[in-house]
């Protein structure tokens, strides 16, 4: 039970970090002229990795809960 909650919270935290990265990238490209496209690509790739990892952890905690319910 505790492990599932930890996975779920870690997943939520990683998804929040990915959202903050997207927001920071969007704001910085609006207010500053980004001359290095490699920075944008790296930030987008890192945010997608964190989003996917967080989504996987968050979703796996629900999968574990469903298995326990079915077992009774």
PDB file of N, CA, C and O in Angstrom:
ATOM      1  N   UNK A   1       0.814  -1.186   0.000  1.00  0.00           N
ATOM      2  CA  UNK A   1       0.000   0.000   0.000  1.00  0.00           C
ATOM      3  C   UNK A   1       0.864   1.258   0.000  1.00  0.00           C
ATOM      4  O   UNK A   1       0.620   2.184  -0.774  1.00  0.00           O
ATOM      5  N   UNK A   2       1.865   1.289   0.862  1.00  0.00           N
ATOM      6  CA  UNK A   2       2.734   2.454   0.955  1.00  0.00           C
ATOM      7  C   UNK A   2       3.541   2.598  -0.333  1.00  0.00           C
ATOM      8  O   UNK A   2       3.749   3.711  -0.816  1.00  0.00           O
ATOM      9  N   UNK A   3       3.991   1.488  -0.881  1.00  0.00           N
ATOM     10  CA  UNK A   3       4.775   1.529  -2.117  1.00  0.00           C
ATOM     11  C   UNK A   3       3.938   2.072  -3.272  1.00  0.00           C
ATOM     12  O   UNK A   3       4.449   2.827  -4.099  1.00  0.00           O
ATOM     13  N   UNK A   4       2.677   1.705  -3.340  1.00  0.00           N
ATOM     14  CA  UNK A   4       1.787   2.203  -4.395  1.00  0.00           C
ATOM     15  C   UNK A   4       1.603   3.712  -4.272  1.00  0.00           C
ATOM     16  O   UNK A   4       1.625   4.436  -5.267  1.00  0.00           O
ATOM     17  N   UNK A   5       1.423   4.170  -3.052  1.00  0.00           N
ATOM     18  CA  UNK A   5       1.247   5.604  -2.839  1.00  0.00           C
ATOM     19  C   UNK A   5       2.521   6.368  -3.190  1.00  0.00           C
ATOM     20  O   UNK A   5       2.455   7.468  -3.738  1.00  0.00           O
ATOM     21  N   UNK A   6       3.676   5.788  -2.878  1.00  0.00           N
ATOM     22  CA  UNK A   6       4.936   6.433  -3.223  1.00  0.00           C
ATOM     23  C   UNK A   6       5.108   6.512  -4.736  1.00  0.00           C
ATOM     24  O   UNK A   6       5.546   7.539  -5.256  1.00  0.00           O
ATOM     25  N   UNK A   7       4.764   5.425  -5.454  1.00  0.00           N
ATOM     26  CA  UNK A   7       4.839   5.446  -6.913  1.00  0.00           C
ATOM     27  C   UNK A   7       3.909   6.504  -7.492  1.00  0.00           C
ATOM     28  O   UNK A   7       4.270   7.236  -8.413  1.00  0.00           O
ATOM     29  N   UNK A   8       2.721   6.567  -6.942  1.00  0.00           N
ATOM     30  CA  UNK A   8       1.722   7.525  -7.437  1.00  0.00           C
ATOM     31  C   UNK A   8       2.195   8.963  -7.199  1.00  0.00           C
ATOM     32  O   UNK A   8       2.085   9.804  -8.091  1.00  0.00           O
ATOM     33  N   UNK A   9       2.711   9.244  -6.022  1.00  0.00           N
ATOM     34  CA  UNK A   9       3.189  10.589  -5.708  1.00  0.00           C
ATOM     35  C   UNK A   9       4.413  10.944  -6.547  1.00  0.00           C
ATOM     36  O   UNK A   9       4.539  12.079  -7.006  1.00  0.00           O
ATOM     37  N   UNK A  10       5.309   9.993  -6.749  1.00  0.00           N
ATOM     38  CA  UNK A  10       6.494  10.248  -7.584  1.00  0.00           C
ATOM     39  C   UNK A  10       6.065  10.509  -9.025  1.00  0.00           C
ATOM     40  O   UNK A  10       6.628  11.378  -9.691  1.00  0.00           O
ATOM     41  N   UNK A  11       5.088   9.774  -9.503  1.00  0.00           N
ATOM     42  CA  UNK A  11       4.578   9.980 -10.852  1.00  0.00           C
ATOM     43  C   UNK A  11       3.956  11.357 -11.002  1.00  0.00           C
ATOM     44  O   UNK A  11       4.180  12.034 -12.006  1.00  0.00           O
ATOM     45  N   UNK A  12       3.173  11.779 -10.008  1.00  0.00           N
ATOM     46  CA  UNK A  12       2.575  13.112 -10.047  1.00  0.00           C
ATOM     47  C   UNK A  12       3.651  14.193 -10.025  1.00  0.00           C
ATOM     48  O   UNK A  12       3.547  15.199 -10.727  1.00  0.00           O
ATOM     49  N   UNK A  13       4.682  13.976  -9.217  1.00  0.00           N
ATOM     50  CA  UNK A  13       5.759  14.946  -9.119  1.00  0.00           C
ATOM     51  C   UNK A  13       6.509  15.060 -10.443  1.00  0.00           C
ATOM     52  O   UNK A  13       6.818  16.169 -10.879  1.00  0.00           O
ATOM     53  N   UNK A  14       6.805  13.936 -11.088  1.00  0.00           N
ATOM     54  CA  UNK A  14       7.516  13.971 -12.371  1.00  0.00           C
ATOM     55  C   UNK A  14       6.679  14.645 -13.453  1.00  0.00           C
ATOM     56  O   UNK A  14       7.213  15.385 -14.279  1.00  0.00           O
ATOM     57  N   UNK A  15       5.384  14.396 -13.452  1.00  0.00           N
ATOM     58  CA  UNK A  15       4.520  15.062 -14.431  1.00  0.00           C
ATOM     59  C   UNK A  15       4.467  16.570 -14.180  1.00  0.00           C
ATOM     60  O   UNK A  15       4.417  17.355 -15.127  1.00  0.00           O
ATOM     61  N   UNK A  16       4.477  16.976 -12.907  1.00  0.00           N
ATOM     62  CA  UNK A  16       4.517  18.406 -12.595  1.00  0.00           C
ATOM     63  C   UNK A  16       5.810  19.050 -13.076  1.00  0.00           C
ATOM     64  O   UNK A  16       5.790  20.150 -13.628  1.00  0.00           O
ATOM     65  N   UNK A  17       6.924  18.376 -12.871  1.00  0.00           N
ATOM     66  CA  UNK A  17       8.211  18.899 -13.336  1.00  0.00           C
ATOM     67  C   UNK A  17       8.203  19.051 -14.857  1.00  0.00           C
ATOM     68  O   UNK A  17       8.709  20.044 -15.379  1.00  0.00           O
ATOM     69  N   UNK A  18       7.637  18.086 -15.567  1.00  0.00           N
ATOM     70  CA  UNK A  18       7.549  18.170 -17.029  1.00  0.00           C
ATOM     71  C   UNK A  18       6.692  19.368 -17.443  1.00  0.00           C
ATOM     72  O   UNK A  18       7.032  20.078 -18.390  1.00  0.00           O
ATOM     73  N   UNK A  19       5.581  19.593 -16.734  1.00  0.00           N
ATOM     74  CA  UNK A  19       4.736  20.754 -17.046  1.00  0.00           C
ATOM     75  C   UNK A  19       5.484  22.057 -16.799  1.00  0.00           C
ATOM     76  O   UNK A  19       5.363  22.997 -17.583  1.00  0.00           O
ATOM     77  N   UNK A  20       6.259  22.122 -15.712  1.00  0.00           N
ATOM     78  CA  UNK A  20       7.033  23.326 -15.428  1.00  0.00           C
ATOM     79  C   UNK A  20       8.088  23.561 -16.498  1.00  0.00           C
ATOM     80  O   UNK A  20       8.354  24.703 -16.871  1.00  0.00           O
ATOM     81  N   UNK A  21       8.692  22.479 -16.995  1.00  0.00           N
ATOM     82  CA  UNK A  21       9.695  22.623 -18.056  1.00  0.00           C
ATOM     83  C   UNK A  21       9.060  23.169 -19.334  1.00  0.00           C
ATOM     84  O   UNK A  21       9.618  24.060 -19.975  1.00  0.00           O
ATOM     85  N   UNK A  22       7.897  22.636 -19.705  1.00  0.00           N
ATOM     86  CA  UNK A  22       7.197  23.144 -20.886  1.00  0.00           C
ATOM     87  C   UNK A  22       6.830  24.622 -20.714  1.00  0.00           C
ATOM     88  O   UNK A  22       6.985  25.419 -21.640  1.00  0.00           O
ATOM     89  N   UNK A  23       6.348  24.974 -19.534  1.00  0.00           N
ATOM     90  CA  UNK A  23       5.963  26.359 -19.274  1.00  0.00           C
ATOM     91  C   UNK A  23       7.168  27.287 -19.335  1.00  0.00           C
ATOM     92  O   UNK A  23       7.097  28.361 -19.933  1.00  0.00           O
ATOM     93  N   UNK A  24       8.268  26.883 -18.722  1.00  0.00           N
ATOM     94  CA  UNK A  24       9.480  27.696 -18.748  1.00  0.00           C
ATOM     95  C   UNK A  24      10.004  27.855 -20.168  1.00  0.00           C
ATOM     96  O   UNK A  24      10.456  28.934 -20.551  1.00  0.00           O
ATOM     97  N   UNK A  25       9.946  26.793 -20.940  1.00  0.00           N
ATOM     98  CA  UNK A  25      10.395  26.866 -22.326  1.00  0.00           C
ATOM     99  C   UNK A  25       9.509  27.804 -23.130  1.00  0.00           C
ATOM    100  O   UNK A  25      10.012  28.610 -23.912  1.00  0.00           O
ATOM    101  N   UNK A  26       8.211  27.710 -22.949  1.00  0.00           N
ATOM    102  CA  UNK A  26       7.281  28.568 -23.664  1.00  0.00           C
ATOM    103  C   UNK A  26       7.496  30.036 -23.304  1.00  0.00           C
ATOM    104  O   UNK A  26       7.558  30.889 -24.189  1.00  0.00           O
ATOM    105  N   UNK A  27       7.609  30.329 -22.027  1.00  0.00           N
ATOM    106  CA  UNK A  27       7.801  31.708 -21.582  1.00  0.00           C
ATOM    107  C   UNK A  27       9.145  32.256 -22.057  1.00  0.00           C
ATOM    108  O   UNK A  27       9.231  33.406 -22.487  1.00  0.00           O
ATOM    109  N   UNK A  28      10.188  31.439 -21.981  1.00  0.00           N
ATOM    110  CA  UNK A  28      11.507  31.924 -22.394  1.00  0.00           C
ATOM    111  C   UNK A  28      11.580  32.150 -23.895  1.00  0.00           C
ATOM    112  O   UNK A  28      12.290  33.053 -24.338  1.00  0.00           O
ATOM    113  N   UNK A  29      10.874  31.367 -24.687  1.00  0.00           N
ATOM    114  CA  UNK A  29      10.889  31.604 -26.127  1.00  0.00           C
ATOM    115  C   UNK A  29      10.049  32.824 -26.500  1.00  0.00           C
ATOM    116  O   UNK A  29      10.315  33.467 -27.516  1.00  0.00           O
ATOM    117  N   UNK A  30       9.043  33.150 -25.694  1.00  0.00           N
ATOM    118  CA  UNK A  30       8.238  34.339 -25.969  1.00  0.00           C
ATOM    119  C   UNK A  30       9.007  35.615 -25.626  1.00  0.00           C
ATOM    120  O   UNK A  30       9.024  36.558 -26.417  1.00  0.00           O
ATOM    121  N   UNK A  31       9.639  35.650 -24.457  1.00  0.00           N
ATOM    122  CA  UNK A  31      10.291  36.867 -23.997  1.00  0.00           C
ATOM    123  C   UNK A  31      11.738  37.018 -24.438  1.00  0.00           C
ATOM    124  O   UNK A  31      12.267  38.130 -24.417  1.00  0.00           O
ATOM    125  N   UNK A  32      12.379  35.961 -24.827  1.00  0.00           N
ATOM    126  CA  UNK A  32      13.773  36.039 -25.252  1.00  0.00           C
ATOM    127  C   UNK A  32      13.916  35.375 -26.618  1.00  0.00           C
ATOM    128  O   UNK A  32      13.201  34.428 -26.949  1.00  0.00           O
ATOM    129  N   UNK A  33      14.835  35.885 -27.380  1.00  0.00           N
ATOM    130  CA  UNK A  33      15.061  35.316 -28.703  1.00  0.00           C
ATOM    131  C   UNK A  33      15.989  34.109 -28.554  1.00  0.00           C
ATOM    132  O   UNK A  33      17.176  34.255 -28.263  1.00  0.00           O
ATOM    133  N   UNK A  34      15.429  32.922 -28.757  1.00  0.00           N
ATOM    134  CA  UNK A  34      16.214  31.687 -28.627  1.00  0.00           C
ATOM    135  C   UNK A  34      16.955  31.441 -29.937  1.00  0.00           C
ATOM    136  O   UNK A  34      16.350  31.075 -30.945  1.00  0.00           O
ATOM    137  N   UNK A  35      18.257  31.642 -29.914  1.00  0.00           N
ATOM    138  CA  UNK A  35      19.054  31.455 -31.120  1.00  0.00           C
ATOM    139  C   UNK A  35      19.620  30.044 -31.226  1.00  0.00           C
ATOM    140  O   UNK A  35      20.126  29.649 -32.277  1.00  0.00           O
ATOM    141  N   UNK A  36      19.537  29.301 -30.159  1.00  0.00           N
ATOM    142  CA  UNK A  36      20.062  27.934 -30.138  1.00  0.00           C
ATOM    143  C   UNK A  36      18.898  26.948 -30.156  1.00  0.00           C
ATOM    144  O   UNK A  36      18.273  26.726 -29.120  1.00  0.00           O
ATOM    145  N   UNK A  37      18.596  26.359 -31.295  1.00  0.00           N
ATOM    146  CA  UNK A  37      17.484  25.402 -31.330  1.00  0.00           C
ATOM    147  C   UNK A  37      17.771  24.109 -30.566  1.00  0.00           C
ATOM    148  O   UNK A  37      16.846  23.392 -30.185  1.00  0.00           O
ATOM    149  N   UNK A  38      19.051  23.813 -30.345  1.00  0.00           N
ATOM    150  CA  UNK A  38      19.407  22.591 -29.621  1.00  0.00           C
ATOM    151  C   UNK A  38      18.892  22.655 -28.181  1.00  0.00           C
ATOM    152  O   UNK A  38      18.543  21.625 -27.604  1.00  0.00           O
ATOM    153  N   UNK A  39      18.842  23.846 -27.602  1.00  0.00           N
ATOM    154  CA  UNK A  39      18.333  24.006 -26.238  1.00  0.00           C
ATOM    155  C   UNK A  39      16.846  23.663 -26.199  1.00  0.00           C
ATOM    156  O   UNK A  39      16.380  22.994 -25.276  1.00  0.00           O
ATOM    157  N   UNK A  40      16.112  24.121 -27.198  1.00  0.00           N
ATOM    158  CA  UNK A  40      14.681  23.830 -27.267  1.00  0.00           C
ATOM    159  C   UNK A  40      14.459  22.335 -27.431  1.00  0.00           C
ATOM    160  O   UNK A  40      13.615  21.747 -26.754  1.00  0.00           O
ATOM    161  N   UNK A  41      15.224  21.718 -28.336  1.00  0.00           N
ATOM    162  CA  UNK A  41      15.071  20.279 -28.564  1.00  0.00           C
ATOM    163  C   UNK A  41      15.384  19.478 -27.304  1.00  0.00           C
ATOM    164  O   UNK A  41      14.658  18.546 -26.959  1.00  0.00           O
ATOM    165  N   UNK A  42      16.454  19.839 -26.626  1.00  0.00           N
ATOM    166  CA  UNK A  42      16.832  19.110 -25.400  1.00  0.00           C
ATOM    167  C   UNK A  42      15.774  19.274 -24.311  1.00  0.00           C
ATOM    168  O   UNK A  42      15.442  18.312 -23.619  1.00  0.00           O
ATOM    169  N   UNK A  43      15.243  20.487 -24.159  1.00  0.00           N
ATOM    170  CA  UNK A  43      14.220  20.720 -23.135  1.00  0.00           C
ATOM    171  C   UNK A  43      12.945  19.947 -23.443  1.00  0.00           C
ATOM    172  O   UNK A  43      12.327  19.381 -22.542  1.00  0.00           O
ATOM    173  N   UNK A  44      12.548  19.922 -24.714  1.00  0.00           N
ATOM    174  CA  UNK A  44      11.336  19.187 -25.089  1.00  0.00           C
ATOM    175  C   UNK A  44      11.524  17.688 -24.888  1.00  0.00           C
ATOM    176  O   UNK A  44      10.629  17.015 -24.378  1.00  0.00           O
ATOM    177  N   UNK A  45      12.670  17.166 -25.280  1.00  0.00           N
ATOM    178  CA  UNK A  45      12.941  15.734 -25.108  1.00  0.00           C
ATOM    179  C   UNK A  45      12.969  15.372 -23.622  1.00  0.00           C
ATOM    180  O   UNK A  45      12.385  14.366 -23.219  1.00  0.00           O
ATOM    181  N   UNK A  46      13.643  16.186 -22.810  1.00  0.00           N
ATOM    182  CA  UNK A  46      13.706  15.912 -21.368  1.00  0.00           C
ATOM    183  C   UNK A  46      12.320  15.971 -20.739  1.00  0.00           C
ATOM    184  O   UNK A  46      11.984  15.148 -19.887  1.00  0.00           O
ATOM    185  N   UNK A  47      11.518  16.940 -21.157  1.00  0.00           N
ATOM    186  CA  UNK A  47      10.160  17.054 -20.601  1.00  0.00           C
ATOM    187  C   UNK A  47       9.310  15.855 -21.002  1.00  0.00           C
ATOM    188  O   UNK A  47       8.548  15.344 -20.182  1.00  0.00           O
ATOM    189  N   UNK A  48       9.425  15.392 -22.254  1.00  0.00           N
ATOM    190  CA  UNK A  48       8.666  14.218 -22.673  1.00  0.00           C
ATOM    191  C   UNK A  48       9.101  12.970 -21.916  1.00  0.00           C
ATOM    192  O   UNK A  48       8.267  12.138 -21.558  1.00  0.00           O
ATOM    193  N   UNK A  49      10.396  12.834 -21.670  1.00  0.00           N
ATOM    194  CA  UNK A  49      10.889  11.676 -20.912  1.00  0.00           C
ATOM    195  C   UNK A  49      10.313  11.706 -19.494  1.00  0.00           C
ATOM    196  O   UNK A  49       9.827  10.689 -19.000  1.00  0.00           O
ATOM    197  N   UNK A  50      10.367  12.867 -18.843  1.00  0.00           N
ATOM    198  CA  UNK A  50       9.815  12.980 -17.484  1.00  0.00           C
ATOM    199  C   UNK A  50       8.309  12.751 -17.472  1.00  0.00           C
ATOM    200  O   UNK A  50       7.781  12.107 -16.566  1.00  0.00           O
ATOM    201  N   UNK A  51       7.615  13.283 -18.487  1.00  0.00           N
ATOM    202  CA  UNK A  51       6.170  13.094 -18.560  1.00  0.00           C
ATOM    203  C   UNK A  51       5.819  11.624 -18.734  1.00  0.00           C
ATOM    204  O   UNK A  51       4.915  11.121 -18.066  1.00  0.00           O
ATOM    205  N   UNK A  52       6.513  10.938 -19.613  1.00  0.00           N
ATOM    206  CA  UNK A  52       6.245   9.521 -19.835  1.00  0.00           C
ATOM    207  C   UNK A  52       6.579   8.698 -18.595  1.00  0.00           C
ATOM    208  O   UNK A  52       5.817   7.811 -18.213  1.00  0.00           O
ATOM    209  N   UNK A  53       7.720   8.992 -17.967  1.00  0.00           N
ATOM    210  CA  UNK A  53       8.136   8.260 -16.772  1.00  0.00           C
ATOM    211  C   UNK A  53       7.126   8.484 -15.637  1.00  0.00           C
ATOM    212  O   UNK A  53       6.740   7.540 -14.948  1.00  0.00           O
ATOM    213  N   UNK A  54       6.708   9.726 -15.455  1.00  0.00           N
ATOM    214  CA  UNK A  54       5.716  10.015 -14.418  1.00  0.00           C
ATOM    215  C   UNK A  54       4.378   9.364 -14.700  1.00  0.00           C
ATOM    216  O   UNK A  54       3.735   8.835 -13.794  1.00  0.00           O
ATOM    217  N   UNK A  55       3.957   9.402 -15.960  1.00  0.00           N
ATOM    218  CA  UNK A  55       2.700   8.771 -16.353  1.00  0.00           C
ATOM    219  C   UNK A  55       2.763   7.261 -16.122  1.00  0.00           C
ATOM    220  O   UNK A  55       1.782   6.660 -15.684  1.00  0.00           O
ATOM    221  N   UNK A  56       3.905   6.650 -16.412  1.00  0.00           N
ATOM    222  CA  UNK A  56       4.086   5.213 -16.194  1.00  0.00           C
ATOM    223  C   UNK A  56       4.003   4.873 -14.709  1.00  0.00           C
ATOM    224  O   UNK A  56       3.322   3.920 -14.329  1.00  0.00           O
ATOM    225  N   UNK A  57       4.685   5.639 -13.874  1.00  0.00           N
ATOM    226  CA  UNK A  57       4.630   5.384 -12.428  1.00  0.00           C
ATOM    227  C   UNK A  57       3.232   5.634 -11.875  1.00  0.00           C
ATOM    228  O   UNK A  57       2.734   4.860 -11.057  1.00  0.00           O
ATOM    229  N   UNK A  58       2.614   6.694 -12.314  1.00  0.00           N
ATOM    230  CA  UNK A  58       1.271   7.030 -11.827  1.00  0.00           C
ATOM    231  C   UNK A  58       0.266   5.966 -12.259  1.00  0.00           C
ATOM    232  O   UNK A  58      -0.591   5.567 -11.470  1.00  0.00           O
ATOM    233  N   UNK A  59       0.363   5.511 -13.492  1.00  0.00           N
ATOM    234  CA  UNK A  59      -0.557   4.493 -13.998  1.00  0.00           C
ATOM    235  C   UNK A  59      -0.319   3.122 -13.403  1.00  0.00           C
ATOM    236  O   UNK A  59      -1.264   2.354 -13.214  1.00  0.00           O
ATOM    237  N   UNK A  60       0.938   2.801 -13.102  1.00  0.00           N
ATOM    238  CA  UNK A  60       1.224   1.477 -12.550  1.00  0.00           C
ATOM    239  C   UNK A  60       0.682   1.340 -11.130  1.00  0.00           C
ATOM    240  O   UNK A  60       0.368   0.233 -10.691  1.00  0.00           O
ATOM    241  N   UNK A  61       0.571   2.449 -10.415  1.00  0.00           N
ATOM    242  CA  UNK A  61       0.014   2.350  -9.058  1.00  0.00           C
ATOM    243  C   UNK A  61      -1.468   1.989  -9.107  1.00  0.00           C
ATOM    244  O   UNK A  61      -1.965   1.315  -8.204  1.00  0.00           O
ATOM    245  N   UNK A  62      -2.175   2.423 -10.137  1.00  0.00           N
ATOM    246  CA  UNK A  62      -3.576   2.037 -10.284  1.00  0.00           C
ATOM    247  C   UNK A  62      -3.708   0.595 -10.741  1.00  0.00           C
ATOM    248  O   UNK A  62      -4.646  -0.096 -10.345  1.00  0.00           O
ATOM    249  N   UNK A  63      -2.776   0.132 -11.571  1.00  0.00           N
ATOM    250  CA  UNK A  63      -2.803  -1.252 -12.024  1.00  0.00           C
ATOM    251  C   UNK A  63      -2.599  -2.221 -10.871  1.00  0.00           C
ATOM    252  O   UNK A  63      -3.250  -3.263 -10.806  1.00  0.00           O
ATOM    253  N   UNK A  64      -1.699  -1.877  -9.967  1.00  0.00           N
ATOM    254  CA  UNK A  64      -1.468  -2.716  -8.795  1.00  0.00           C
ATOM    255  C   UNK A  64      -2.705  -2.771  -7.910  1.00  0.00           C
ATOM    256  O   UNK A  64      -3.021  -3.817  -7.343  1.00  0.00           O
ATOM    257  N   UNK A  65      -3.395  -1.661  -7.793  1.00  0.00           N
ATOM    258  CA  UNK A  65      -4.597  -1.597  -6.958  1.00  0.00           C
ATOM    259  C   UNK A  65      -5.697  -2.470  -7.544  1.00  0.00           C
ATOM    260  O   UNK A  65      -6.415  -3.139  -6.801  1.00  0.00           O
ATOM    261  N   UNK A  66      -5.839  -2.474  -8.865  1.00  0.00           N
ATOM    262  CA  UNK A  66      -6.869  -3.299  -9.515  1.00  0.00           C
ATOM    263  C   UNK A  66      -6.580  -4.781  -9.323  1.00  0.00           C
ATOM    264  O   UNK A  66      -7.507  -5.572  -9.145  1.00  0.00           O
ATOM    265  N   UNK A  67      -5.303  -5.168  -9.356  1.00  0.00           N
ATOM    266  CA  UNK A  67      -4.942  -6.568  -9.160  1.00  0.00           C
ATOM    267  C   UNK A  67      -5.333  -7.034  -7.762  1.00  0.00           C
ATOM    268  O   UNK A  67      -5.833  -8.145  -7.589  1.00  0.00           O
ATOM    269  N   UNK A  68      -5.102  -6.178  -6.766  1.00  0.00           N
ATOM    270  CA  UNK A  68      -5.428  -6.558  -5.385  1.00  0.00           C
ATOM    271  C   UNK A  68      -6.931  -6.670  -5.200  1.00  0.00           C
ATOM    272  O   UNK A  68      -7.400  -7.530  -4.455  1.00  0.00           O
ATOM    273  N   UNK A  69      -7.693  -5.813  -5.867  1.00  0.00           N
ATOM    274  CA  UNK A  69      -9.148  -5.871  -5.740  1.00  0.00           C
ATOM    275  C   UNK A  69      -9.668  -7.165  -6.338  1.00  0.00           C
ATOM    276  O   UNK A  69     -10.550  -7.806  -5.766  1.00  0.00           O
ATOM    277  N   UNK A  70      -9.124  -7.556  -7.500  1.00  0.00           N
ATOM    278  CA  UNK A  70      -9.587  -8.785  -8.150  1.00  0.00           C
ATOM    279  C   UNK A  70      -9.247 -10.030  -7.326  1.00  0.00           C
ATOM    280  O   UNK A  70     -10.011 -10.995  -7.301  1.00  0.00           O
ATOM    281  N   UNK A  71      -8.084  -9.997  -6.648  1.00  0.00           N
ATOM    282  CA  UNK A  71      -7.682 -11.146  -5.840  1.00  0.00           C
ATOM    283  C   UNK A  71      -8.576 -11.294  -4.617  1.00  0.00           C
ATOM    284  O   UNK A  71      -8.755 -12.389  -4.083  1.00  0.00           O
ATOM    285  N   UNK A  72      -9.124 -10.178  -4.191  1.00  0.00           N
ATOM    286  CA  UNK A  72     -10.072 -10.232  -3.082  1.00  0.00           C
ATOM    287  C   UNK A  72      -9.411 -10.074  -1.795  1.00  0.00           C
ATOM    288  O   UNK A  72     -10.071 -10.096  -0.756  1.00  0.00           O
TER     289      UNK A  72
END
